[in-house]
Amino acid sequence: MKKWLLALLFALPTFAFAEDTPTLDTGDTAWMMMSTALVLLMTPAGLALFYAGMTRSKNVLNTYAMVFGAFVVAFVVWIIAGYSIAFGTAESAAVQQVMGGFGNVFLDGIKWTDLSGTYPTYVFVAFQGTFAAITVAIASGSVIERIKFSTWLVFVAMWGLVVYAPVAHMVWGGDGALLFDAGALDFAGGTVVHMNGGLAGLVLAILVGKRAGYPKSAMKPATVLLTALGAAILWFGWYGFNAGSAFGANAIAGLALLTTTIATAAAAITWMLAEWVVYKKPTLLGIATGAVSGLVAITPAAGFVNVGGAFVIGIVGTLFAFWGVTVLKKKLGYDDSLDAFGVHFLAGLFGALATGLLAVQDSDLLWDGPLKESGDRMGQFLVQVESVVVVGLFTLVGTVIVYYIATALTGGSRVDEDSEAMGLDESVHGEKYINN
């Protein structure tokens, strides 16, 4: 995919085209609408089930509500101002490096007939909104079973504007955006979505504190079947996530579909074998987690690598995640309840860096950057390092700020001891997953 085409897709509808006038393509439009629906399915169904199955039975419904609630709040915030901040144009070139302007608040200035490339801009808005929603929902997995529902919803609304939208702009915001101009490669969201959401989860886990009894008390999953079903739905929806990021029904979408499948299958096998070697028993939870790790790892590279690259990223990326979940978390002692950091941040980090090393040097696939412009693979790798450092620092600082504001607005971030002991399903929502 040529960088000029990406810039065209992200251009505001008011942009004056000197030569080429966008023309609607019904095939591309149908594919992008389908991709949007697939990505939407990933959050209130896939991720919600994946997380809910791993939590204790007294918190299953609260966990699901946190994911579902995050999706609806984040999407509304995206329409209000998130899209404008991410893909709008700032009046100052310096500001444009980090964020767009406010010219498209409430989608002002965008007509239903406007096009982004070969499909309606409204479809692009909705497609990108599903990315914004799943990113913050990922972070919920780090703080389930002890964060106040009210604090979580306020955090979601603010984080989408303060952290997610500027990060999306810096990486995908077109000419004038910091990391886009540097030539950073992120096909579908290794840095923007998975590193971003996973790191936000770790920050929240540390700030909110550990669950009562962790790590001494057993905290067994309510039902691994829900988690496995959630992983399968995530895999299904991920074709919209990755292949949809080709922005059309084209050969690059086909490449992304294949590399996504290869990496995910290889990753599931890798986690299963790792458990077999280390713990002598391959678990269904491990196979499902391995599949998700592979999906995360291939996301930044899906449209840039060949079959061999997909195998390497799926296998090595899931080993990074396995190490994070089984070794790093225990060593550092943080309570990342459902391993959002271990799976999403670490696998996403590896995938983002590996993209610079494994991307195919093909001008029809690559965006402008050191690899495409001069064949400088090490230069491209350094750009990838720059992108993960910038996103990491921005997310770290932004998440801390948003957390403390949300905490102040809701009178504290943590549920009381009695509510935590009872379980948040009953104490917060007045419902029970299992009625005895």
N, C-alpha and C positions, 0 to 999 in steps of 0.2 A: 504494500500500500504506500503510495507516494505521499510525502508529507503535505504537498500542496492540496491533495484530495482531502486529507484529514482536516486541514485548515478550512477548506470549503465546507465540510460537514458541520464544523463548529461555528461557522460565520453567522452573525446575526442576520435576520431576514432583511434588514434595512441596508445591508451592504450593497454597494453599487458595482455590478460586474461589468467590466470593460468589454470582454469578449464572449465568454461562455455563459449562457443563460441556463440555469438548472431546469431539467425536464423531469417530470414525474415518471417513474418506472413502476408499473403495477407489481412486478415480481419482487423488486426490492422493498416496496411498501408492504406487501403481504408478509415478507420474511421479517421485516423489522417489527411489525405489529405482533407477529407470532413470537418473536424473540422477547419482546416486552412482556407478553403473557407468561412465557417460560421463566423469566427472571423474577416476575412477581410471585410465581408459585414457590420459588425457592425460600421465601421468608415466612409468610404466615402459615405455610404448610411444611416445607422441607426443614428449614432451620428450627422452627418451633418444635416439631416432632423430634428432631435430632437432639435438641437440648432437653426437652421435657422427659424423654425416656431415661436420661442420665441422672436426673435429680431424684431426691427422695420422694416417696409417694405423697408426703404431706405438703410438698411444694410444686407438684407437677403442674397444676393449673396456673399458679402464679408465674412459673417459668414460661409457660405458653403465652400468658397474658403480657409478659414483658416483651417478648418477641413480636407478638401481634400488635401490641400498643406502640412499640418502637416503629414498626412499619407505617402505620397510619399517620402517626404524628410527624415522622420524618418526611413522608411524601407530601403532606400538606405544607410543611415548612419549605420544602423544595419548590413548590409552586409559588408560594408567597414571595420568597426572595432568594432561595438557594440557587435556582437555575441562573438568575441574573448575576449573582456573585461568581458562579463557576464559569459561565460562558458569555457573560456580558462584556462590554468594553468600558474601561475606566477612562476618565478624562485625562489622567496623568499617566505617562509612560512608566514612571516609577511604581505607581500603584498597580498598574497592569501586570507587572512582574508577579505579583502575589495574588491579586484578586481582580475580578471584573467590576463593572459599575452597577448602578441600580436602575438602569434604563428599562429593564424588563421585569420590574417588580409586578407581581400578579400577572406576569406574561404580557404586560403592556407593550404595545408596538409589534406584537406577533399576530398575524392573521391566520385563519385556518387554511388559507390557500398558499401560505409561504412554504418554501421547500428548504430542506437541509440536504444538499446534494440531489439525490433522486427520490426522496420520500418526504412526507410532510414534516415540518419543524415540530408540530405538536407531537408527532410520534417520537421524535428525538428527545423532546422534553420528558415524555413519559418513560421512555427507555432509560434515560439517565437518572430519572427519579427513583426507579427501582434499585439502582446501584447505591444511591445515597441512603435509601432505607435499609438495605441489608447490611451496609457497613456499620452503622451504629448498633443494629440488632446483634451483630457478632459480639460486640463488647459486653452484652448482657450476660453471656455465659460465664464471665469471670466473677460476677457479683450476685448470682442468684442465691436465694435462701436467706439473705440478710439485708438487702437494700430496700428502702421505702419505695413503694410504687410511685408515689407523688414525686419524690426526688428524681426517680428514674425518668419519668415523662418530661419533667422540666429540663433535665440534663439532655435528653434526646433532642428536644426542640432547639436548645441553644447550641449544642455541639454540631448539629447539621449546618448551621450558619457560620459559626466561628472557626470550626476545624475542617469539616468535610469539604464544604464548598471551595474554600481557598486551596486546599490540597488538590482537588479535582482540577481547579483552574491552572495551578502551577504545572501540572503534568499534561493535561489535555486541552488547555484553554486556547491553543492556537498561537499565532505569531505575537510576540511580546510577552508571553508567559515564561517564567523563569526556567523551569525544567524542560518545557517543550522546546524552547529556543536552544537549550544546551544539547538537545538530541537524545534525551532519555527515552528508552524504549519501555513501554508498559502497554501491552496490547489490550488487556481487558481489566486491569486493576490489581496487579500484585502489590504495588505501593499504595495506590489510591484507596483500595478497598481492604485488602487483607492485612498488610502491615499496619495500616491506619487503625482499623477496627481492633486488631489483636493487641496492639500497644495500648490503645485506649482502655481495653479491658484490664490489662495488667496494672495500669496506673490506678484505675478505680478499685481493683482488688486490694491494693496496698493502702489506699486512702480510706476505704470503708472498713478494712480490717478483716480478720479471719472469722469464719463461722464458729459459733460456740462448739467446743469440743474438738475442733480440727487441730492437729491431725490424729488425735488419739482415738476418737470415737469412729466406729464404722459408719460410712455414709454410702450405702449401697444404692445402685440405680433402681428406680421403680420398675422399669421394664425395658430391657435391651431391645425388644422387638420394635418398640416405637422408635428407638434410635436408629436401628437398621432401616426401617421404613423411611425415616427422615433422610438418611444418607442416600437412599435410592432416589427419592424425589429431588434431592439436591443435585445428584448426578444428572438426572433428566433435565432439570431446569438449567443446568450449567451450559447446555448447548446453546441456549439463548444468550447466556452470559458471555461465552467465548466466541462462538461462531457468529453471534449477533454483532459482535464488536468489529466485524468486517464491514458493517454498515451496508450490506446488500447481499443478495443471493448470488454469490460469485465464487470463484475458485479459492480465494483466501478463506472464505467461510468454510468451504469443504476441508481445507487444510487444518483449520482450527478445530473442526469437529473430530477429525481423525487423531490429531495430537492429544486432544483432551481425553479421548477414550483410551488411547495407549498409556498415557501417563497415569491415569486413574486406576486402570487394571493392574499395571505394574506396581503401583504404590500399595494397593490393597494386598497383593501377594507379599510384598516386602515387609509390611507390618505384621502380617500373619506369621511369616517365617521368623521375624525378629522375636516375636512373643514365644514361638515354639522353641527357639534356641535359649532364650533368657529365662522364661518361666515354665517351659516344658508343656504349655497348653496354649493352643491358638484359640482366641476368643472371638465371638461374633462382634463384640464391641470393638475389638482391635481391628478386625477386617473393615468395619464401617468407618472407623476413625482413619485408617490408612487410606481408604478411598477418598475421603474428604481432604486429607493432606495432599494427595496427588492432584486433586482438582485445584487446590489453592496454589500449589507449586507451578503448575503449567499455565495458570492464568496470564501472567505477564508475557509469556513466550509463545502462546498458542498459535499465533499467526506468523511467527518469525522463524520457527525451528522445523527441522525435518523429523523423520521417524526416529532416527538414532538419538537426536536431542531430546525428544519426548520421553524415551525410555530412561535416559540419564536423569532428567529432571524429576520424573516420577519416582524413581528409586531413591536417589540421593536426597531429594526434598523430604520424602517421608521418613528417612533415617534421621534427618535433622529434627523433625517433629517428634519422632519416637524418643530421641534423646532429651528433648525439652520436657516432654511429659513424664518420662520415667526417671530421669536423672537430675536435670537442672532444677525442676520445681522442688524436689526433695532437698537438694543441696542448699538452695536459697531460702526455702521455707515459706514462700508466698502461697496464698490460698486462691489459686485460679481455678474456681470450682469446676468448670467444664472444659478447661484447657484451651480457651480461646487464644491465649498468647502462644502456647506451645504449638498448636496446630496452624493457626492463621498467620501469626507474625513470623515465626521461624521458617515455616515452609514458604511463605510469601517472600521473605527476605532472600532465601536461597534462590527461588525462582527469578527474582528481579536481578540478582547478580549473575546467575547462570545465563540469563538472556543475552548479556553482553558477550559471553564466551561461546555460546552455542548458536546464536542467530545465524541463519544462512545468509551469505553475502549475495543477495539477489535484489537488484534495484526495484523490482516489481513488488517485493515484500516489505523492504525496510523503509522506515521514515528517515528523513535527513538526520545525519549524525556522523560521528567519526568513522563508523564502519562502512556506511554507505558512500560517504563522500571521498574517503581516501583509503579504505580498506584497513583502517587502524583499529584492530580488535582490542588492543590494550587501552587505547584511548576511549573506546566505547565502554569497556569495563569500568574505567575510572568515572565516566559519566554516570554509569549505573550506581557506583558507590556514592557519588554526589547526590543522586536522587534519593537513595535510601536514608542518607544522613540528614538531608534537608527535611524530608517528610517525617523522619523519626523525631527530630528536634521540635518541629512545628507541632506535631501531634502531642508530644510530651508536655510542652508548655501550655498549649491550648486546652488540653484535657484537664490539667490541674486547675487552671483559671475557671473553666466552666463548672467543674465539680464544686468548687468552693462557693460560687455564686448560686448554683442550684441548691446546695446545702443550706445556705443562708435564707433563701426564699422559701424553703419548706421546713425550716426549723429542725434541721438535723437530717442526716442521710440514712441512718440505721434504724431498723425496727427495734422495739423494746424487747427485753429478754423473754417475757412471757409470750409475745407474739412469735418470736423465733422458735421457742420450744414447742408451741402448739402447731406451728406450721403456717405458712403464709396463705395457703389456700383458704383455710377457715378464718384466720384472724384478719386477713385483708379483704378477701373477696366473699366470704361467707359461703364457700362452696367446698365440696370434698371430691377428690378424684376417686377414692374408694370409700363407699359407705358401708361401715361395719354394722 
